[in-house]
């Protein structure tokens, strides 16, 4: 029996346990923190308990992301759940661990101390994960220990004496499967207070030498395993077989490349029918609004300004959701961890490590959370280098821009029938272009101003699993809400402001031609600087407005062409084709591949690096790279076409 606990605080778990329940404080809603190591299924459980009643935000004062949601319980009571960052320890070595430690101790400004804790541990890796139980239980908060992935434990021949472990920990312990919902009712019982015994158990007190000494804490966890008759499950046979292929030095990278190609081809082939339908719906609804609204300023604002701008971006929602669907499948299946290991071999040649791969991978969704995710990198110089190159990875905001230009200028020719088309290959090359620019820049930074020794790369490999429909659905709903929120705020605002600037100043009470408007004047002012790239003043307006968000250029061009043609344009693609040469189109693609056009990214880089030095450097070098790359692309393409 472990000597790390106060014997008087132990409490066993009977076959039909009465789980102690925390109470709300001062009549405010109950706040329960969910904490656990990475890959323990913590977020899966959070999603199951909260469903769509959740939101993502940052903790006050830091950029660490968390989710808070409401759990709707059987007695109609609502409990607020906080999904803390995945950590292995509460010893504050990283920002994640610092935040988790501060929240649980109630010292994080602007955030209430939780009333209780649900500690999620992967029962198939109990030996490693139990180390986190010591600091969590020592906090004195009512704690429920949920051993997740109980189904894997049973199938793979493992076992644990739950009652004995509960007795040793002095806290209730339940076996659950967050992915299948098994045992979740026990967690709801802990949250709701429907049990007969409403007195919370006093959690065990762990001796301070154990908390402050990692080897002793591991010894403590080992003693608990022995006392609970824990038998680790056999490694999944399919995990071993698949890893032999996916992690093969030769076949692994080839399979990864094949997966990437398949994803981009599917984005074009599968999403196109839905996009065509949405394009038709936007056009028809715009015509309907034009007929219903009286002729005048209001109709022009709604049809040519707002709907032409916002509607032209909305049609790309299917592609973005499909991209996130594939990313979700790869992440939830466990394949992404293998991809990080494969990437570590390549990234080492450019001065980075495998830990940089995870933030860079998330940058394909958005650079903002990717830059936040760099906090897992302990080496400060490695972290700054990763931040500096993260915006070069092709984020989802570039996807509408790429799709619009590719659809207007690249013929739909099958390079490999049924496997790869020319538009998909073009998109893939753009993603590859951003990645190549990123690793070359990293090599330059790591060999000069950010030179440092390579640090070790440690990554826990989860077993392969089938993604759940609920997890994927919640992911798509979340990303869809983010996209629609941007369309309803940033793009809507820019469209309205642009419409106003495009219709002023009035001349004899009449609206001017857009070329003579304030917007046109701005475009004409910068046209000499961008003309060598093959861009005209209309593209110039788009480049300026897209500083708010890259995809805004699509809405901007939709508004400009809508006003110019009074809503009778044959289509944005055809209008763009009339204003850009093929060489100019290539230059525009290259410009967007390299330029840092996102105020949100600039802001988060300033917060993460603690000043303006690095964001100014980042914006400047990416702008120079974009201009120089576009100039070369324009001239080379012109030579090739002539």
C-alpha positions, 0 to 999 in steps of 0.5 A, spaced: 500 500 500 502 506 498 505 511 503 503 517 499 496 518 502 493 520 508 489 513 510 483 516 513 481 519 507 481 513 503 474 511 500 473 505 496 468 504 490 463 499 490 460 495 484 454 500 484 457 506 487 454 512 490 459 517 487 460 524 491 458 530 488 461 537 488 456 543 490 455 550 487 458 555 491 454 562 493 448 560 488 453 561 482 453 555 477 458 549 478 464 550 474 468 543 473 475 543 470 476 537 465 484 535 465 488 530 463 494 528 459 495 529 451 491 523 447 487 521 453 481 522 450 479 529 454 476 533 449 472 527 446 469 526 453 468 534 453 464 534 446 460 528 449 458 532 455 457 539 452 455 537 444 454 544 441 453 548 447 461 550 447 465 555 445 473 556 444 476 562 447 483 564 450 484 565 458 485 572 460 492 575 459 495 569 455 494 566 448 493 559 451 486 556 448 481 553 452 474 551 451 468 552 456 461 548 455 455 547 458 453 540 460 445 539 460 444 534 465 438 529 467 435 534 472 435 539 467 441 542 471 447 546 467 454 545 469 459 549 466 465 545 464 472 548 462 477 543 458 484 545 460 490 544 456 493 537 455 498 536 460 503 531 463 504 535 469 502 541 473 509 543 474 509 550 470 515 549 465 510 551 459 505 556 458 500 550 458 502 547 465 502 554 468 495 556 466 492 549 468 496 550 475 493 557 476 486 555 474 486 549 479 489 553 484 484 559 483 490 564 482 489 566 474 486 573 474 479 573 471 477 566 472 473 563 477 477 557 481 473 550 479 469 547 484 471 540 482 475 536 477 474 530 472 481 527 471 481 523 465 487 518 464 488 513 459 487 506 462 491 503 457 497 507 459 496 508 466 503 507 468 505 514 465 498 517 466 497 516 473 503 521 475 498 527 473 494 524 479 499 526 484 499 534 483 491 534 481 489 530 488 493 534 492 489 540 491 484 538 495 478 539 490 473 534 489 476 529 484 473 524 479 478 520 476 475 517 469 479 511 466 478 512 459 478 507 453 476 502 457 473 498 451 481 498 449 483 495 455 478 489 455 479 488 448 487 487 448 487 483 455 488 488 460 485 489 467 485 494 473 482 493 480 478 499 480 475 499 487 483 498 489 485 504 485 479 508 488 481 506 495 489 508 494 487 514 491 482 516 496 477 518 490 472 515 486 474 512 480 470 510 474 471 506 467 469 510 461 469 510 454 468 517 451 468 515 444 462 510 445 459 513 451 460 507 456 460 510 463 459 517 461 453 516 466 457 516 472 460 522 470 454 525 469 452 523 476 458 526 479 456 533 476 449 533 477 448 531 484 443 526 483 446 521 488 443 520 495 450 522 498 451 529 497 457 530 501 464 530 497 469 526 499 476 529 501 481 528 496 488 524 498 494 529 500 500 527 497 506 528 500 510 534 498 517 530 496 513 526 491 510 532 488 517 535 487 521 529 485 519 526 478 522 519 480 519 519 486 512 521 483 513 515 478 515 510 483 508 512 487 505 511 480 508 504 480 506 502 487 499 504 485 499 500 479 501 494 483 496 495 488 490 496 483 493 489 480 494 493 473 496 489 467 497 493 461 494 491 455 498 488 449 499 493 444 494 493 438 496 488 433 493 492 427 497 498 430 504 494 430 502 492 423 500 499 420 506 502 423 511 497 420 508 500 413 506 507 415 513 509 419 517 505 414 523 509 411 521 509 404 514 507 404 512 512 410 513 518 406 510 515 399 504 514 403 504 520 406 505 524 399 499 519 396 494 521 402 496 529 401 494 528 393 488 524 395 485 530 399 486 535 394 483 531 388 477 530 393 477 537 395 476 539 387 472 533 385 467 532 391 466 539 393 465 542 386 457 540 385 455 543 392 459 549 390 456 550 383 449 549 387 451 554 392 454 559 386 447 558 383 443 559 389 447 566 390 446 568 383 438 567 383 438 570 390 441 576 388 437 577 382 431 576 387 433 581 391 434 586 385 427 585 383 424 586 390 428 592 392 426 598 389 431 601 385 436 606 388 441 606 394 439 601 398 438 596 392 445 597 390 448 597 397 444 590 398 445 587 392 452 590 389 455 591 395 453 586 401 451 580 397 456 580 391 461 581 397 459 576 402 456 571 397 462 570 393 466 568 399 460 563 402 460 559 395 467 556 398 464 553 404 464 546 402 471 546 400 473 548 407 469 543 410 471 538 406 478 540 408 477 540 415 473 533 415 480 530 412 484 533 417 479 531 422 479 523 420 487 523 420 488 526 427 482 522 430 485 516 427 492 517 430 495 518 423 497 525 424 502 523 430 506 518 425 506 524 420 509 528 425 515 523 426 516 522 419 516 530 418 521 530 424 527 526 419 526 532 414 525 538 419 532 536 422 535 538 416 532 545 416 534 546 423 527 544 426 524 539 430 518 534 430 515 538 435 514 544 430 510 539 425 504 540 430 504 547 430 505 548 422 500 542 421 495 546 424 497 552 420 494 549 414 487 551 418 489 558 421 496 561 423 493 564 429 492 557 433 498 555 430 502 560 433 499 559 439 501 552 439 508 553 438 508 554 446 509 546 446 516 548 444 521 549 450 527 552 446 525 559 445 529 560 438 526 554 435 519 557 437 520 563 434 523 560 428 517 556 428 512 562 429 516 566 423 514 561 418 507 558 420 504 564 416 507 561 410 503 554 410 497 555 406 491 556 411 484 555 409 483 563 408 487 562 402 483 556 399 477 561 396 483 565 393 486 559 390 480 556 388 477 562 384 483 564 380 485 556 378 477 556 376 478 562 372 485 560 369 486 553 369 483 548 365 480 542 368 484 537 364 485 530 367 493 529 368 491 522 371 484 520 370 480 518 376 487 520 380 489 527 379 487 533 375 490 539 373 486 544 378 488 539 383 495 539 381 496 546 381 493 547 388 498 542 391 503 545 388 501 552 391 501 548 398 508 545 396 510 552 394 509 555 401 512 549 405 518 549 401 519 557 402 517 555 410 523 550 411 528 554 407 526 560 411 527 556 417 534 554 415 536 561 414 533 563 420 536 557 424 543 558 421 543 566 423 539 570 428 536 564 431 542 559 431 541 554 437 542 546 438 537 541 436 533 539 442 530 532 443 523 530 440 519 526 444 512 524 442 507 519 444 504 515 439 496 513 440 493 507 437 489 507 431 482 508 432 476 509 428 474 517 428 467 518 431 461 521 427 460 526 433 467 528 434 467 529 426 461 533 426 462 537 432 469 539 428 465 541 422 460 545 425 465 549 429 469 550 423 463 552 419 461 557 425 468 560 424 468 561 417 460 564 417 462 569 423 468 571 419 463 572 413 458 575 417 463 580 420 470 582 417 467 580 410 461 584 411 464 590 414 469 590 408 464 590 403 459 595 406 465 600 407 468 598 400 461 600 397 461 606 400 468 608 398 466 606 391 460 610 391 463 617 393 464 622 392 458 624 389 458 628 382 452 633 381 448 628 386 450 622 382 454 616 384 461 616 380 464 611 376 468 606 380 474 608 377 473 615 379 471 614 386 475 614 393 476 606 392 478 607 385 483 613 387 486 608 392 487 603 387 490 608 382 495 610 387 498 603 388 497 601 381 504 603 379 507 599 384 503 593 382 503 594 375 510 590 374 506 584 377 501 584 372 496 587 377 491 593 375 488 598 380 482 593 382 487 588 384 490 593 388 484 595 392 483 587 393 490 587 396 489 592 401 482 590 403 485 583 404 490 585 409 484 584 414 483 577 412 486 574 406 479 571 403 476 578 403 479 579 396 474 575 393 468 579 396 472 585 394 472 583 387 465 581 387 463 588 390 467 591 385 465 587 379 458 587 382 458 595 382 461 596 375 456 591 372 450 593 376 449 586 378 449 584 371 456 580 371 456 574 367 460 571 373 466 573 378 471 568 374 469 571 367 470 578 370 477 576 373 479 573 367 478 579 363 482 583 367 488 579 369 493 575 364 495 568 365 501 571 367 498 576 372 494 570 375 500 566 376 503 572 379 497 573 384 497 566 386 504 566 388 503 573 392 498 570 396 502 564 397 507 568 401 504 575 403 502 575 410 495 579 409 492 577 416 491 583 422 489 577 427 496 573 425 500 580 426 497 581 433 498 574 436 505 574 433 506 580 437 503 577 444 507 571 443 514 574 442 512 580 447 513 586 442 513 589 435 520 587 433 518 580 430 512 581 427 515 587 423 520 583 421 515 577 419 511 582 415 517 585 412 520 579 409 514 576 407 512 582 403 518 582 400 518 575 398 511 575 395 513 581 391 519 578 389 516 571 387 510 574 384 515 579 379 519 572 377 513 568 376 510 574 372 516 574 367 517 567 367 510 565 365 510 571 360 517 568 357 514 561 357 507 563 354 511 567 348 
